[in-house]
Amino acid sequence: MTTATLNPPNTKIPPSTHEFAEVIHRLEAGGSMLPDTPENLMQIIGIYKAYAVPMDFYWRDLLYIAERVFLNPLPAFKYFLPQEYLDLHNHYAGDTADLRIWRGEATAHPELLEFMAKGEMKQNLPKIFHHLWHDRINMEFAEECMRAMLWHRGMGGQFDPYLDTDEYKANADRAIRAYFKGNPIMLGLYKAFPDMFYEQVRQLSYYANLGLFWEIMAPVFFEMSDIYDEGGFKGVPDAMNFLVNGIFAIAGRPIYHHVYIDGECYEIIPKSKGFTWLYEAALPYVEAVFYRTSPFRGTKSYNAQANQVPSDQKDFHYGILYADVFPVGSAGIPPTLLMQDMLHFLPPYLLDYYKQYCRGDDDMLIQLGITFQRSMYNVTSAVIQALRTALLYPLDDQDPDHLMANRQFFEAQMDRFKRPEARLRNIQSQDYR
């Protein structure tokens, strides 16, 4: 496999003296934080494919919960996705797409449908048995990502501030009253504790936000897998640039929250507000989920006297870019739930790779986590390059002052990985397994 072409080394400004100077020079040449090797390319594309299949369930169920389940006080069946949402057309796949990113079908992916029908047991049992046996897609992971976005509020854009406006509360009020029409007990509780209900609706708005974000990412990852299978990617920078181009192609996708009650649509966040995919969903998601998230129960003490959790949210560093995959690989921990989901959909070449390097089958979830970590450093590289493109100067700019401005931007981004927990150092080596 040939290597993707990078820009020649920059000679108009002196070399960086940053701790991650090699990575910075690679970014300046149009590369990724992840080194450009055939093994890295194979791993990240394989894991994108394995991630896209459960993601096809995540985004559909997130929208189902936000739009239909809504304020059901006992949502016992919220993970039982109705056929209507399995048949729901993705706006970025199929013949009816607004912008066709993936050449596949717009409805739920065939591998997802097969797994939902048979599960790990490979038996066509009633859905309730698969659910109780936990033989299903782990929606708890998606909800944990949503809660991270809800909790780490105020990270740019206008979506989050809008949730505290009188206009939003008025829209939510109409939907709440319609949903509990004829239920005097719930209407009485709403009258007594309105802020509690508003907060639940805010959370549901983040369900919609994340669902609309992932509706785009699933076809992006499916298409990347198909391109790789066709021999279309020459190296890691090609995969990163596909993501960069995709970010700009769909940056203006509307972010909204509609609720359907008795056949009527209630626009809690109307499309007319002009909230867009890049600023209201993608960038907050990267910050909240890739960088921050929260300490997972069982891995850190929440006791204030133990001082294991930072006092400021901006200092949280529990995302995939910092995760030590070994202790995180525990039962019930959200990232492990994702690894379990991806395990069912690994392409054969990645499965063969793990069989070669894993320390037995029990080690495969750990290796999945490390591969996923590599792949998300590549996604983060795409976000960094997209921000540089939007805010600063071309990589081949001839003005030294402009090149130095790019350099300062890249160095500021790399400063976030100086923490000892960051895995940027680790992913520079193929021996990180």
Helices and strands as residue ranges (DSSP letters): H 21-28, H 38-64, I 65-69, H 83-86, H 110-118, H 127-132, H 139-151, H 159-162, H 166-179, H 184-192, H 194-229, H 236-249, E 257-261, E 264-269, G 271-273, H 277-277, I 278-282, H 283-285, I 286-292, G 304-306, G 313-315, H 325-328, H 334-343, H 348-357, G 361-363, H 364-391, H 400-415, G 426-428
